[in-house]
Amino acid sequence: MNVQMTGPYSNDIWDPVETWSRDQIEEFQLSALKKQLAHVEAKSAYYGKIFKQTGFAAADFKSFEDLRRLPITRKADYVAG
């Protein structure tokens, strides 16, 4: 989904995104998160290693439920990294 704003959508709504259904919002969020996960997997040595250790691949990301396979990142993890 590509969103470009050129001005008010109407007198009451600035951006058509404000009128999206829950399904459209979820589709947009999933797409954006998948792109971010792919970027992190490719560019971060730390997260690349974590993804491999857990058997997670950004290309296989299909739903928010898939995030349960990733460990929580704690402050100590950032400090150690």
Buried (B, 14 or more C-beta within 10 A) or exposed (E): EEEEEEEEBEEEEEEEBEEBEEEEEEEBEBEEBBEEBBEBBEEEEEBEEBBEEEEBBBEEBEEEEBEEEBEEEEEEEEEEE
